[in-house]
Amino acid sequence: MSQVTFISPQGEKIVVKNAMGNLMEIATEHDVEGIEGNCGGVCSCGTCHVWVEPEWLERVGQASEIERGILNFEDNSNERSRLCCQIEMTDDLDGIVVKVAN
C-alpha cells in the first residue's frame, strides 16, 4: 500500500500508511490541519490547497485547466500548487510529500 506525508502549516508531519483515495479524502480522514475539502472533492473550492514537494511534481503531473482557474484565486499559489482533491493516490506516488498551503 501507499504512504503519503502531509506537512502542516506549523511544520508537523502527518504520515499516513496504506493511503487510498485522493489526497483530500486521506487528509480529512486523518484530521490534517488546514485541509477542509469544503466542496467534497469536486474541484470547486480552494480549501485543499497544497504545495507538492519539488521531487514529486513530475509524477503528480500538471493541474487541469479548471484546477488552475481555482488556484489563480489563491493568494499563495505557486508553481507547486495543487488541489489535493485532484491527486489520486497510486503506487507511483508511494512516499509523496505535500505541504498544506498557508
Biopython code that builds the backbone (N, CA, C, O; Angstrom):
import numpy as np
from Bio.PDB.StructureBuilder import StructureBuilder

atoms = [
    (1, "MET", "N", (0.822, -1.192, 0.000)),
    (1, "MET", "CA", (0.000, 0.000, 0.000)),
    (1, "MET", "C", (0.864, 1.252, 0.000)),
    (1, "MET", "O", (2.063, 1.188, 0.272)),
    (2, "SER", "N", (0.269, 2.358, -0.297)),
    (2, "SER", "CA", (0.994, 3.606, -0.487)),
    (2, "SER", "C", (1.005, 4.461, 0.777)),
    (2, "SER", "O", (0.117, 4.375, 1.626)),
    (3, "GLN", "N", (2.048, 5.293, 0.868)),
    (3, "GLN", "CA", (2.220, 6.188, 2.007)),
    (3, "GLN", "C", (2.278, 7.630, 1.515)),
    (3, "GLN", "O", (2.863, 7.921, 0.472)),
    (4, "VAL", "N", (1.661, 8.531, 2.286)),
    (4, "VAL", "CA", (1.714, 9.958, 1.992)),
    (4, "VAL", "C", (2.095, 10.694, 3.271)),
    (4, "VAL", "O", (1.679, 10.312, 4.365)),
    (5, "THR", "N", (2.890, 11.754, 3.125)),
    (5, "THR", "CA", (3.239, 12.610, 4.252)),
    (5, "THR", "C", (2.699, 14.003, 3.981)),
    (5, "THR", "O", (2.988, 14.614, 2.952)),
    (6, "PHE", "N", (1.911, 14.488, 4.925)),
    (6, "PHE", "CA", (1.416, 15.860, 4.896)),
    (6, "PHE", "C", (2.243, 16.662, 5.880)),
    (6, "PHE", "O", (2.531, 16.188, 6.979)),
    (7, "ILE", "N", (2.626, 17.869, 5.501)),
    (7, "ILE", "CA", (3.317, 18.767, 6.409)),
    (7, "ILE", "C", (2.372, 19.923, 6.692)),
    (7, "ILE", "O", (1.965, 20.650, 5.785)),
    (8, "SER", "N", (2.032, 20.081, 7.963)),
    (8, "SER", "CA", (1.076, 21.123, 8.353)),
    (8, "SER", "C", (1.728, 22.499, 8.229)),
    (8, "SER", "O", (2.948, 22.601, 8.094)),
    (9, "PRO", "N", (0.915, 23.556, 8.276)),
    (9, "PRO", "CA", (1.486, 24.907, 8.228)),
    (9, "PRO", "C", (2.491, 25.171, 9.353)),
    (9, "PRO", "O", (3.372, 26.018, 9.209)),
    (10, "GLN", "N", (2.364, 24.453, 10.467)),
    (10, "GLN", "CA", (3.301, 24.602, 11.587)),
    (10, "GLN", "C", (4.514, 23.691, 11.480)),
    (10, "GLN", "O", (5.387, 23.715, 12.348)),
    (11, "GLY", "N", (4.577, 22.887, 10.419)),
    (11, "GLY", "CA", (5.722, 22.014, 10.201)),
    (11, "GLY", "C", (5.562, 20.608, 10.744)),
    (11, "GLY", "O", (6.483, 19.798, 10.631)),
    (12, "GLU", "N", (4.411, 20.297, 11.332)),
    (12, "GLU", "CA", (4.166, 18.947, 11.842)),
    (12, "GLU", "C", (3.994, 17.983, 10.677)),
    (12, "GLU", "O", (3.308, 18.297, 9.704)),
    (13, "LYS", "N", (4.611, 16.815, 10.772)),
    (13, "LYS", "CA", (4.477, 15.794, 9.733)),
    (13, "LYS", "C", (3.428, 14.775, 10.142)),
    (13, "LYS", "O", (3.473, 14.217, 11.239)),
    (14, "ILE", "N", (2.489, 14.543, 9.247)),
    (14, "ILE", "CA", (1.451, 13.537, 9.445)),
    (14, "ILE", "C", (1.668, 12.485, 8.364)),
    (14, "ILE", "O", (1.460, 12.751, 7.181)),
    (15, "VAL", "N", (2.081, 11.303, 8.768)),
    (15, "VAL", "CA", (2.367, 10.218, 7.837)),
    (15, "VAL", "C", (1.193, 9.255, 7.850)),
    (15, "VAL", "O", (0.790, 8.753, 8.899)),
    (16, "VAL", "N", (0.653, 9.007, 6.662)),
    (16, "VAL", "CA", (-0.475, 8.086, 6.530)),
    (16, "VAL", "C", (-0.008, 6.898, 5.697)),
    (16, "VAL", "O", (0.386, 7.046, 4.540)),
    (17, "LYS", "N", (-0.061, 5.734, 6.301)),
    (17, "LYS", "CA", (0.291, 4.499, 5.595)),
    (17, "LYS", "C", (-0.983, 3.851, 5.079)),
    (17, "LYS", "O", (-2.074, 4.119, 5.584)),
    (18, "ASN", "N", (-0.843, 3.010, 4.088)),
    (18, "ASN", "CA", (-1.987, 2.340, 3.463)),
    (18, "ASN", "C", (-2.999, 3.366, 2.953)),
    (18, "ASN", "O", (-4.210, 3.185, 3.084)),
    (19, "ALA", "N", (-2.483, 4.437, 2.374)),
    (19, "ALA", "CA", (-3.321, 5.533, 1.891)),
    (19, "ALA", "C", (-4.037, 5.142, 0.607)),
    (19, "ALA", "O", (-3.423, 4.654, -0.341)),
    (20, "MET", "N", (-5.348, 5.366, 0.593)),
    (20, "MET", "CA", (-6.150, 5.064, -0.586)),
    (20, "MET", "C", (-7.125, 6.204, -0.822)),
    (20, "MET", "O", (-7.628, 6.796, 0.133)),
    (21, "GLY", "N", (-7.401, 6.521, -2.093)),
    (21, "GLY", "CA", (-8.313, 7.592, -2.446)),
    (21, "GLY", "C", (-7.538, 8.811, -2.897)),
    (21, "GLY", "O", (-6.357, 8.716, -3.229)),
    (22, "ASN", "N", (-8.206, 9.965, -2.911)),
    (22, "ASN", "CA", (-7.466, 11.167, -3.270)),
    (22, "ASN", "C", (-6.887, 11.791, -2.005)),
    (22, "ASN", "O", (-7.330, 11.487, -0.897)),
    (23, "LEU", "N", (-5.900, 12.661, -2.173)),
    (23, "LEU", "CA", (-5.195, 13.200, -1.014)),
    (23, "LEU", "C", (-6.094, 14.015, -0.102)),
    (23, "LEU", "O", (-5.856, 14.057, 1.105)),
    (24, "MET", "N", (-7.115, 14.662, -0.636)),
    (24, "MET", "CA", (-8.046, 15.415, 0.207)),
    (24, "MET", "C", (-8.824, 14.469, 1.120)),
    (24, "MET", "O", (-8.992, 14.745, 2.308)),
    (25, "GLU", "N", (-9.292, 13.365, 0.568)),
    (25, "GLU", "CA", (-10.017, 12.384, 1.387)),
    (25, "GLU", "C", (-9.128, 11.833, 2.489)),
    (25, "GLU", "O", (-9.546, 11.702, 3.639)),
    (26, "ILE", "N", (-7.901, 11.516, 2.122)),
    (26, "ILE", "CA", (-6.952, 10.973, 3.094)),
    (26, "ILE", "C", (-6.688, 12.002, 4.192)),
    (26, "ILE", "O", (-6.678, 11.661, 5.375)),
    (27, "ALA", "N", (-6.475, 13.260, 3.801)),
    (27, "ALA", "CA", (-6.178, 14.320, 4.769)),
    (27, "ALA", "C", (-7.342, 14.555, 5.724)),
    (27, "ALA", "O", (-7.132, 14.680, 6.930)),
    (28, "THR", "N", (-8.564, 14.616, 5.207)),
    (28, "THR", "CA", (-9.703, 14.875, 6.082)),
    (28, "THR", "C", (-9.976, 13.686, 7.004)),
    (28, "THR", "O", (-10.390, 13.875, 8.148)),
    (29, "GLU", "N", (-9.751, 12.472, 6.521)),
    (29, "GLU", "CA", (-9.935, 11.284, 7.365)),
    (29, "GLU", "C", (-8.937, 11.250, 8.517)),
    (29, "GLU", "O", (-9.199, 10.643, 9.555)),
    (30, "HIS", "N", (-7.786, 11.908, 8.330)),
    (30, "HIS", "CA", (-6.735, 11.904, 9.350)),
    (30, "HIS", "C", (-6.553, 13.272, 10.005)),
    (30, "HIS", "O", (-5.517, 13.547, 10.612)),
    (31, "ASP", "N", (-7.566, 14.120, 9.876)),
    (31, "ASP", "CA", (-7.605, 15.427, 10.547)),
    (31, "ASP", "C", (-6.354, 16.266, 10.319)),
    (31, "ASP", "O", (-5.816, 16.858, 11.254)),
    (32, "VAL", "N", (-5.896, 16.313, 9.073)),
    (32, "VAL", "CA", (-4.738, 17.144, 8.741)),
    (32, "VAL", "C", (-5.172, 18.601, 8.794)),
    (32, "VAL", "O", (-6.067, 19.023, 8.061)),
    (33, "GLU", "N", (-4.529, 19.360, 9.668)),
    (33, "GLU", "CA", (-4.870, 20.768, 9.851)),
    (33, "GLU", "C", (-4.689, 21.547, 8.551)),
    (33, "GLU", "O", (-3.667, 21.417, 7.876)),
    (34, "GLY", "N", (-5.686, 22.356, 8.209)),
    (34, "GLY", "CA", (-5.606, 23.197, 7.023)),
    (34, "GLY", "C", (-6.236, 22.608, 5.776)),
    (34, "GLY", "O", (-6.373, 23.301, 4.769)),
    (35, "ILE", "N", (-6.618, 21.346, 5.825)),
    (35, "ILE", "CA", (-7.302, 20.720, 4.695)),
    (35, "ILE", "C", (-8.758, 20.533, 5.090)),
    (35, "ILE", "O", (-9.083, 19.708, 5.944)),
    (36, "GLU", "N", (-9.632, 21.312, 4.456)),
    (36, "GLU", "CA", (-11.050, 21.256, 4.800)),
    (36, "GLU", "C", (-11.867, 20.473, 3.784)),
    (36, "GLU", "O", (-12.760, 19.716, 4.163)),
    (37, "GLY", "N", (-11.576, 20.643, 2.511)),
    (37, "GLY", "CA", (-12.330, 19.922, 1.483)),
    (37, "GLY", "C", (-13.798, 20.286, 1.472)),
    (37, "GLY", "O", (-14.654, 19.405, 1.384)),
    (38, "ASN", "N", (-14.104, 21.574, 1.562)),
    (38, "ASN", "CA", (-15.498, 22.025, 1.657)),
    (38, "ASN", "C", (-16.381, 21.585, 0.504)),
    (38, "ASN", "O", (-17.578, 21.375, 0.699)),
    (39, "CYS", "N", (-15.828, 21.440, -0.687)),
    (39, "CYS", "CA", (-16.664, 21.074, -1.835)),
    (39, "CYS", "C", (-16.805, 19.556, -1.978)),
    (39, "CYS", "O", (-17.496, 19.075, -2.876)),
    (40, "GLY", "N", (-16.159, 18.818, -1.104)),
    (40, "GLY", "CA", (-16.280, 17.364, -1.155)),
    (40, "GLY", "C", (-15.428, 16.708, -2.229)),
    (40, "GLY", "O", (-15.612, 15.532, -2.541)),
    (41, "GLY", "N", (-14.507, 17.458, -2.787)),
    (41, "GLY", "CA", (-13.584, 16.874, -3.755)),
    (41, "GLY", "C", (-13.969, 17.035, -5.205)),
    (41, "GLY", "O", (-13.501, 16.277, -6.055)),
    (42, "VAL", "N", (-14.815, 18.011, -5.511)),
    (42, "VAL", "CA", (-15.244, 18.194, -6.891)),
    (42, "VAL", "C", (-14.549, 19.372, -7.584)),
    (42, "VAL", "O", (-15.015, 19.856, -8.615)),
    (43, "CYS", "N", (-13.451, 19.817, -7.018)),
    (43, "CYS", "CA", (-12.619, 20.856, -7.645)),
    (43, "CYS", "C", (-13.382, 22.168, -7.840)),
    (43, "CYS", "O", (-13.347, 22.769, -8.913)),
    (44, "SER", "N", (-14.074, 22.599, -6.776)),
    (44, "SER", "CA", (-14.803, 23.867, -6.898)),
    (44, "SER", "C", (-14.513, 24.832, -5.749)),
    (44, "SER", "O", (-15.206, 25.837, -5.593)),
    (45, "CYS", "N", (-13.505, 24.534, -4.958)),
    (45, "CYS", "CA", (-13.089, 25.463, -3.904)),
    (45, "CYS", "C", (-11.575, 25.321, -3.751)),
    (45, "CYS", "O", (-10.963, 24.495, -4.428)),
    (46, "GLY", "N", (-10.990, 26.087, -2.902)),
    (46, "GLY", "CA", (-9.541, 26.007, -2.713)),
    (46, "GLY", "C", (-9.156, 25.553, -1.324)),
    (46, "GLY", "O", (-8.045, 25.825, -0.868)),
    (47, "THR", "N", (-10.066, 24.857, -0.637)),
    (47, "THR", "CA", (-9.816, 24.511, 0.766)),
    (47, "THR", "C", (-8.987, 23.241, 0.948)),
    (47, "THR", "O", (-8.891, 22.712, 2.055)),
    (48, "CYS", "N", (-8.394, 22.758, -0.127)),
    (48, "CYS", "CA", (-7.480, 21.613, -0.021)),
    (48, "CYS", "C", (-6.179, 21.922, -0.776)),
    (48, "CYS", "O", (-5.541, 21.032, -1.339)),
    (49, "HIS", "N", (-5.810, 23.192, -0.770)),
    (49, "HIS", "CA", (-4.620, 23.671, -1.478)),
    (49, "HIS", "C", (-3.353, 23.159, -0.780)),
    (49, "HIS", "O", (-3.163, 23.354, 0.420)),
    (50, "VAL", "N", (-2.503, 22.505, -1.559)),
    (50, "VAL", "CA", (-1.205, 22.028, -1.054)),
    (50, "VAL", "C", (-0.107, 22.423, -2.021)),
    (50, "VAL", "O", (-0.355, 22.756, -3.180)),
    (51, "TRP", "N", (1.107, 22.377, -1.514)),
    (51, "TRP", "CA", (2.291, 22.532, -2.345)),
    (51, "TRP", "C", (2.964, 21.164, -2.422)),
    (51, "TRP", "O", (3.327, 20.581, -1.400)),
    (52, "VAL", "N", (3.122, 20.672, -3.616)),
    (52, "VAL", "CA", (3.773, 19.380, -3.839)),
    (52, "VAL", "C", (5.278, 19.594, -3.748)),
    (52, "VAL", "O", (5.816, 20.518, -4.359)),
    (53, "GLU", "N", (5.950, 18.749, -2.993)),
    (53, "GLU", "CA", (7.407, 18.856, -2.889)),
    (53, "GLU", "C", (8.017, 18.682, -4.284)),
    (53, "GLU", "O", (7.542, 17.864, -5.070)),
    (54, "PRO", "N", (9.070, 19.452, -4.592)),
    (54, "PRO", "CA", (9.611, 19.501, -5.960)),
    (54, "PRO", "C", (9.910, 18.146, -6.596)),
    (54, "PRO", "O", (9.672, 17.960, -7.789)),
    (55, "GLU", "N", (10.421, 17.211, -5.827)),
    (55, "GLU", "CA", (10.799, 15.915, -6.396)),
    (55, "GLU", "C", (9.593, 15.079, -6.829)),
    (55, "GLU", "O", (9.761, 14.057, -7.494)),
    (56, "TRP", "N", (8.380, 15.499, -6.459)),
    (56, "TRP", "CA", (7.165, 14.766, -6.805)),
    (56, "TRP", "C", (6.378, 15.426, -7.920)),
    (56, "TRP", "O", (5.406, 14.847, -8.406)),
    (57, "LEU", "N", (6.764, 16.608, -8.335)),
    (57, "LEU", "CA", (5.977, 17.359, -9.315)),
    (57, "LEU", "C", (5.755, 16.610, -10.621)),
    (57, "LEU", "O", (4.636, 16.574, -11.133)),
    (58, "GLU", "N", (6.790, 16.024, -11.155)),
    (58, "GLU", "CA", (6.659, 15.334, -12.442)),
    (58, "GLU", "C", (5.708, 14.148, -12.345)),
    (58, "GLU", "O", (4.894, 13.925, -13.241)),
    (59, "ARG", "N", (5.810, 13.391, -11.262)),
    (59, "ARG", "CA", (4.945, 12.221, -11.113)),
    (59, "ARG", "C", (3.489, 12.607, -10.865)),
    (59, "ARG", "O", (2.575, 11.912, -11.309)),
    (60, "VAL", "N", (3.274, 13.708, -10.160)),
    (60, "VAL", "CA", (1.907, 14.155, -9.885)),
    (60, "VAL", "C", (1.252, 14.701, -11.146)),
    (60, "VAL", "O", (0.061, 14.496, -11.378)),
    (61, "GLY", "N", (2.034, 15.390, -11.951)),
    (61, "GLY", "CA", (1.507, 15.950, -13.191)),
    (61, "GLY", "C", (0.964, 17.353, -12.991)),
    (61, "GLY", "O", (0.921, 17.880, -11.879)),
    (62, "GLN", "N", (0.558, 17.930, -14.090)),
    (62, "GLN", "CA", (0.067, 19.306, -14.112)),
    (62, "GLN", "C", (-1.397, 19.377, -13.680)),
    (62, "GLN", "O", (-2.157, 18.423, -13.841)),
    (63, "ALA", "N", (-1.765, 20.517, -13.135)),
    (63, "ALA", "CA", (-3.161, 20.772, -12.789)),
    (63, "ALA", "C", (-3.977, 20.931, -14.064)),
    (63, "ALA", "O", (-3.473, 21.409, -15.080)),
    (64, "SER", "N", (-5.233, 20.528, -14.002)),
    (64, "SER", "CA", (-6.141, 20.726, -15.131)),
    (64, "SER", "C", (-6.457, 22.216, -15.268)),
    (64, "SER", "O", (-6.140, 23.012, -14.385)),
    (65, "GLU", "N", (-7.075, 22.575, -16.369)),
    (65, "GLU", "CA", (-7.451, 23.975, -16.595)),
    (65, "GLU", "C", (-8.415, 24.463, -15.510)),
    (65, "GLU", "O", (-8.283, 25.586, -15.025)),
    (66, "ILE", "N", (-9.370, 23.636, -15.135)),
    (66, "ILE", "CA", (-10.329, 24.006, -14.085)),
    (66, "ILE", "C", (-9.605, 24.206, -12.760)),
    (66, "ILE", "O", (-9.855, 25.183, -12.055)),
    (67, "GLU", "N", (-8.720, 23.294, -12.423)),
    (67, "GLU", "CA", (-7.966, 23.398, -11.182)),
    (67, "GLU", "C", (-7.093, 24.656, -11.177)),
    (67, "GLU", "O", (-7.029, 25.365, -10.173)),
    (68, "ARG", "N", (-6.431, 24.929, -12.286)),
    (68, "ARG", "CA", (-5.600, 26.144, -12.379)),
    (68, "ARG", "C", (-6.450, 27.393, -12.183)),
    (68, "ARG", "O", (-6.003, 28.358, -11.563)),
    (69, "GLY", "N", (-7.667, 27.381, -12.707)),
    (69, "GLY", "CA", (-8.565, 28.522, -12.531)),
    (69, "GLY", "C", (-8.861, 28.789, -11.069)),
    (69, "GLY", "O", (-8.894, 29.944, -10.643)),
    (70, "ILE", "N", (-9.075, 27.749, -10.306)),
    (70, "ILE", "CA", (-9.333, 27.905, -8.870)),
    (70, "ILE", "C", (-8.068, 28.357, -8.155)),
    (70, "ILE", "O", (-8.119, 29.239, -7.298)),
    (71, "LEU", "N", (-6.938, 27.758, -8.503)),
    (71, "LEU", "CA", (-5.682, 28.130, -7.859)),
    (71, "LEU", "C", (-5.303, 29.577, -8.135)),
    (71, "LEU", "O", (-4.608, 30.188, -7.323)),
    (72, "ASN", "N", (-5.739, 30.141, -9.257)),
    (72, "ASN", "CA", (-5.457, 31.544, -9.565)),
    (72, "ASN", "C", (-6.050, 32.493, -8.533)),
    (72, "ASN", "O", (-5.577, 33.619, -8.381)),
    (73, "PHE", "N", (-7.093, 32.039, -7.815)),
    (73, "PHE", "CA", (-7.720, 32.869, -6.789)),
    (73, "PHE", "C", (-7.067, 32.709, -5.417)),
    (73, "PHE", "O", (-7.412, 33.430, -4.481)),
    (74, "GLU", "N", (-6.142, 31.785, -5.293)),
    (74, "GLU", "CA", (-5.453, 31.562, -4.027)),
    (74, "GLU", "C", (-4.295, 32.553, -3.889)),
    (74, "GLU", "O", (-3.473, 32.679, -4.797)),
    (75, "ASP", "N", (-4.233, 33.249, -2.762)),
    (75, "ASP", "CA", (-3.201, 34.264, -2.539)),
    (75, "ASP", "C", (-1.784, 33.707, -2.613)),
    (75, "ASP", "O", (-0.886, 34.368, -3.134)),
    (76, "ASN", "N", (-1.579, 32.518, -2.106)),
    (76, "ASN", "CA", (-0.233, 31.968, -2.011)),
    (76, "ASN", "C", (0.001, 30.814, -2.986)),
    (76, "ASN", "O", (0.748, 29.883, -2.686)),
    (77, "SER", "N", (-0.628, 30.879, -4.130)),
    (77, "SER", "CA", (-0.454, 29.868, -5.164)),
    (77, "SER", "C", (0.901, 30.050, -5.850)),
    (77, "SER", "O", (1.360, 31.174, -6.055)),
    (78, "ASN", "N", (1.524, 28.939, -6.198)),
    (78, "ASN", "CA", (2.801, 28.988, -6.916)),
    (78, "ASN", "C", (2.885, 27.799, -7.874)),
    (78, "ASN", "O", (1.912, 27.067, -8.053)),
    (79, "GLU", "N", (4.039, 27.617, -8.479)),
    (79, "GLU", "CA", (4.213, 26.552, -9.480)),
    (79, "GLU", "C", (4.085, 25.150, -8.887)),
    (79, "GLU", "O", (3.942, 24.182, -9.633)),
    (80, "ARG", "N", (4.135, 25.024, -7.563)),
    (80, "ARG", "CA", (3.998, 23.718, -6.906)),
    (80, "ARG", "C", (2.588, 23.484, -6.370)),
    (80, "ARG", "O", (2.321, 22.445, -5.767)),
    (81, "SER", "N", (1.692, 24.431, -6.580)),
    (81, "SER", "CA", (0.337, 24.355, -6.031)),
    (81, "SER", "C", (-0.518, 23.322, -6.758)),
    (81, "SER", "O", (-0.480, 23.190, -7.981)),
    (82, "ARG", "N", (-1.282, 22.605, -5.958)),
    (82, "ARG", "CA", (-2.303, 21.694, -6.470)),
    (82, "ARG", "C", (-3.443, 21.651, -5.473)),
    (82, "ARG", "O", (-3.253, 21.946, -4.293)),
    (83, "LEU", "N", (-4.615, 21.287, -5.937)),
    (83, "LEU", "CA", (-5.718, 20.968, -5.046)),
    (83, "LEU", "C", (-5.614, 19.474, -4.789)),
    (83, "LEU", "O", (-5.662, 18.669, -5.720)),
    (84, "CYS", "N", (-5.471, 19.111, -3.525)),
    (84, "CYS", "CA", (-5.184, 17.692, -3.273)),
    (84, "CYS", "C", (-6.374, 16.783, -3.547)),
    (84, "CYS", "O", (-6.216, 15.562, -3.572)),
    (85, "CYS", "N", (-7.573, 17.351, -3.753)),
    (85, "CYS", "CA", (-8.703, 16.510, -4.167)),
    (85, "CYS", "C", (-8.504, 15.984, -5.579)),
    (85, "CYS", "O", (-9.181, 15.044, -5.996)),
    (86, "GLN", "N", (-7.580, 16.586, -6.312)),
    (86, "GLN", "CA", (-7.335, 16.202, -7.702)),
    (86, "GLN", "C", (-6.116, 15.283, -7.852)),
    (86, "GLN", "O", (-5.709, 14.959, -8.967)),
    (87, "ILE", "N", (-5.545, 14.871, -6.727)),
    (87, "ILE", "CA", (-4.391, 13.965, -6.752)),
    (87, "ILE", "C", (-4.824, 12.623, -6.179)),
    (87, "ILE", "O", (-5.013, 12.475, -4.972)),
    (88, "GLU", "N", (-4.975, 11.667, -7.056)),
    (88, "GLU", "CA", (-5.390, 10.318, -6.660)),
    (88, "GLU", "C", (-4.147, 9.525, -6.246)),
    (88, "GLU", "O", (-3.155, 9.481, -6.973)),
    (89, "MET", "N", (-4.217, 8.905, -5.078)),
    (89, "MET", "CA", (-3.099, 8.120, -4.587)),
    (89, "MET", "C", (-2.936, 6.871, -5.441)),
    (89, "MET", "O", (-3.888, 6.117, -5.640)),
    (90, "THR", "N", (-1.733, 6.658, -5.939)),
    (90, "THR", "CA", (-1.406, 5.482, -6.741)),
    (90, "THR", "C", (-0.099, 4.897, -6.233)),
    (90, "THR", "O", (0.587, 5.519, -5.422)),
    (91, "ASP", "N", (0.249, 3.711, -6.702)),
    (91, "ASP", "CA", (1.534, 3.113, -6.326)),
    (91, "ASP", "C", (2.697, 3.997, -6.759)),
    (91, "ASP", "O", (3.726, 4.037, -6.084)),
    (92, "ASP", "N", (2.548, 4.710, -7.884)),
    (92, "ASP", "CA", (3.609, 5.604, -8.359)),
    (92, "ASP", "C", (3.855, 6.760, -7.405)),
    (92, "ASP", "O", (4.936, 7.349, -7.414)),
    (93, "LEU", "N", (2.870, 7.093, -6.583)),
    (93, "LEU", "CA", (3.012, 8.213, -5.647)),
    (93, "LEU", "C", (3.357, 7.754, -4.236)),
    (93, "LEU", "O", (3.326, 8.552, -3.298)),
    (94, "ASP", "N", (3.687, 6.470, -4.077)),
    (94, "ASP", "CA", (4.067, 5.951, -2.759)),
    (94, "ASP", "C", (5.227, 6.754, -2.197)),
    (94, "ASP", "O", (6.306, 6.799, -2.787)),
    (95, "GLY", "N", (5.000, 7.386, -1.055)),
    (95, "GLY", "CA", (6.028, 8.193, -0.404)),
    (95, "GLY", "C", (5.898, 9.683, -0.648)),
    (95, "GLY", "O", (6.716, 10.455, -0.148)),
    (96, "ILE", "N", (4.891, 10.114, -1.403)),
    (96, "ILE", "CA", (4.723, 11.530, -1.747)),
    (96, "ILE", "C", (4.660, 12.395, -0.483)),
    (96, "ILE", "O", (4.153, 11.985, 0.561)),
    (97, "VAL", "N", (5.197, 13.603, -0.627)),
    (97, "VAL", "CA", (5.185, 14.594, 0.451)),
    (97, "VAL", "C", (4.550, 15.866, -0.088)),
    (97, "VAL", "O", (4.951, 16.378, -1.134)),
    (98, "VAL", "N", (3.550, 16.375, 0.638)),
    (98, "VAL", "CA", (2.899, 17.633, 0.287)),
    (98, "VAL", "C", (2.814, 18.505, 1.525)),
    (98, "VAL", "O", (2.664, 18.008, 2.641)),
    (99, "LYS", "N", (2.912, 19.810, 1.318)),
    (99, "LYS", "CA", (2.787, 20.762, 2.424)),
    (99, "LYS", "C", (1.470, 21.493, 2.271)),
    (99, "LYS", "O", (1.117, 21.948, 1.183)),
    (100, "VAL", "N", (0.743, 21.601, 3.380)),
    (100, "VAL", "CA", (-0.517, 22.339, 3.381)),
    (100, "VAL", "C", (-0.177, 23.812, 3.146)),
    (100, "VAL", "O", (0.629, 24.393, 3.873)),
    (101, "ALA", "N", (-0.791, 24.404, 2.135)),
    (101, "ALA", "CA", (-0.544, 25.812, 1.835)),
    (101, "ALA", "C", (-1.090, 26.672, 2.963)),
    (101, "ALA", "O", (-2.169, 26.414, 3.495)),
    (102, "ASN", "N", (-0.330, 27.690, 3.314)),
    (102, "ASN", "CA", (-0.778, 28.564, 4.414)),
    (102, "ASN", "C", (-0.810, 29.993, 4.008)),
    (102, "ASN", "O", (-1.163, 30.855, 4.813)),
]
sb = StructureBuilder()
sb.init_structure("model")
sb.init_model(0)
sb.init_chain("A")
sb.init_seg("    ")
for serial, (resi, resn, name, xyz) in enumerate(atoms, 1):
    if name == "N":
        sb.init_residue(resn, " ", resi, " ")
    sb.init_atom(name, np.array(xyz, "f"), 0.0, 1.0, " ", f" {name:<3s}", serial, name[0])
structure = sb.get_structure()
